[in-house]
Structure formats: C-alpha cells, structure tokens
Amino acid sequence: MSAVSQDPAVRTGRVTRMFIYLVLLLFALFYLLPLYVMGINSLKPLPEITGGNMMALPQTWTLDAWRSAWSTAQIGVSPTGLKPYFLNSILMVVPAVAISTILGALNGYVLTKWRFRGDTIIFGLMLFSCFIPFQIVLIPMALVLGKLGLAGSVPGLVLVHVVYGIGFTTLYYRNYYATFPTELVKAAQIDGAGFFRIFWRILLPVSGPITVVSVIWQFTNIWNDFLFGVSFGGTSQPMTAALNNLVQSSTGVKEYNVHFAGAIIAALPTLLVYVVAGRYFVRGLMAGSVKG
C-alpha cells in the first residue's frame, strides 16, 4: 500500500520563498512602525520629543508619561488620568460580550435546530441589522435609554452594544450550528432531553471555536467604539472617549509622550486578546464554513 504524499500543492523555489518572506517582513515592519514610534516616545521626556528625531531611542528612559496617562493626566476638566475610564470600559465590555454571545448562541440554536414558520425572515432581519450604520440608531437608541432611565450610564452602554452586536453573534452561531447533525438533536429529544438540556449538553460543548470568534469580534468592536461611548456615556464614558479628551485637551502644554502612552494603554486589551487567541479566530470562522 503506497504512502500518501505530503508534498505541498504548490512548489516554490528557494529564491521565490526568500522574496516572499522579504516582502512579508517589509509589510510587517511598515505596520509595526506606528507602534514603535508610540512606544519609544512614550518612554522619553517631553523635551526630547519636541527637540525632534522621534525615531531615535530615548536618551533618558522614564515611565513618568505612563504614570501621568494612567492617574494624573488632564481628561477634559478633571486631572483623573485614564484609570476610571479604563474601568468603565471593562465594566461595559465584559457583560456586553457575555450577554451578546449567549443570546447569539441561543438564537443560532433555535434558527437551526428548532425551525418554525418564518424563521428565515427573522434571520434575514437580524442579518440586516449587521449593515445598519451607527448613526441611524443614535436618536432611537437615545429615546429608548431615556425611557428606561439608563442614559449616561454603563448599563445603558451595555444595552446598546448587546442590541447592536446580537445580529453578528447570531450570524456566527447560526452558520456554525447549521453544520451540526440534526439527528443528534432528535435522538436527544427521543431520550427525553428538553430545549435547554440539549443546548447545554450537546451544542454548547462543541461551540468552542465559534465562541472564540464571537468573543474576539465583540470585544474588539465594543472596546474600540467611540461614537456610542461619546453619545450615550455621559459621566460614564469609556476609554476611547477619554483618550480623545486627553489628546484634544487645550489646557497647558501638549504632552505628546503622555498622549502616546495613553494610546498604547487604550490599545493593550485588544492587542492582548489577539496575541492570546488570534490564531483561533480564522480557525473558528472556517470551522462552520464547510458542511460534512
């Protein structure tokens, strides 16, 4: 019995591979350049930055800009730093991601394994919600939050992001569960398992890849959102709104090193998520793309 060949589908010569790697390296350096500039300048005293040569390494290494950005920088009219706004973002992102992911999983489960008349129409409407621009929902959402008494609060921001994100999470889970054998669900029903027991015992344990996709997508979108945070945050604005206030503050001297440090602090959570779980993102998307 002949062994199965493991040769790649496309053969490339050594020179071609070296050229490809060189091009990829150049692209990587190009995209990492802004991070390098922010990083080294956040570790410089302000006179070194205003003196020019922003690409050079610091002559004097200092973390004063980081300490100022975190706890004492002028955010609007208050010298609070980014710390309270960072906590606001955490309090907003964690429940919003969890709720929207759970609801998306349940919706995908219902739309694939508990079919009913009109389910395709409902799914189409939820899919349509993914393409609605942020600006269109500002006034209706403001009215709803006002009637619920959630305007200008973290729970209000959580509600906004759950409503806006549930279309995406439903799409992910619906396509993923569509590849799962319906016969297993029917067999569980014959054995007496109910709606939630089937979901908890059968569907949820195999949902790891698409859950990673949903969490990364929602976390990135919610953490980086600016429009909803500025419009509905009030006194509980998230990190992105505070970063804008830090950079746009007209009080005193423009502390560019503090601005760079603040930008990195604001970007660290999403960078961390992608470093830790980014390799599972494409794998999770592909897991539900092929049936059989």
C-alpha positions, 0 to 999 in steps of 0.5 A: 500500500503506497504512502500518501504524499505530503508534498505541498500543492504548490512548489516554490523555489528557494529564491521565490520563498526568500522574496516572499518572506522579504516582502512579508517582513517589509509589510510587517515592519511598515505596520509595526512602525506606528507602534514603535514610534508610540512606544519609544516616545512614550518612554522619553521626556517631553523635551526630547520629543519636541527637540525632534528625531522621534525615531531615535531611542530615548536618551533618558528612559522614564515611565513618568508619561505612563504614570501621568496617562494612567492617574494624573493626566488632564481628561477634559476638566478633571486631572483623573488620568485614564484609570476610571475610564479604563474601568468603565470600559471593562465594566461595559465590555465584559457583560456586553460580550457575555450577554451578546454571545449567549443570546447569539448562541441561543438564537443560532440554536433555535434558527437551526435546530428548532425551525418554525414558520418564518424563521428565515425572515427573522434571520434575514432581519437580524442579518440586516441589522449587521449593515445598519450604520451607527448613526441611524440608531443614535436618536432611537437608541437615545429615546429608548435609554431615556425611557428606561432611565439608563442614559449616561450610564454603563448599563445603558452602554451595555444595552446598546452594544448587546442590541447592536452586536446580537445580529453578528453573534447570531450570524456566527452561531447560526452558520456554525450550528447549521453544520451540526447533525440534526439527528443528534438533536432528535435522538436527544429529544427521543431520550427525553432531553428538553430545549435547554438540556440539549443546548447545554449538553450537546451544542454548547460543548462543541461551540468552542471555536465559534465562541472564540470568534464571537468573543474576539469580534465583540470585544474588539468592536465594543472596546474600540467604539467611540461614537456610542461611548461619546453619545450615550456615556455621559459621566460614564464614558469609556476609554476611547472617549477619554483618550480623545479628551486627553489628546484634544485637551487645550489646557497647558502644554501638549504632552505628546509622550503622555498622549502616546502612552495613553494610546498604547494603554487604550490599545493593550486589551485588544492587542492582548486578546489577539496575541492570546487567541488570534490564531483561533479566530480564522480557525473558528470562522472556517470551522462552520464554513464547510458542511460534512 
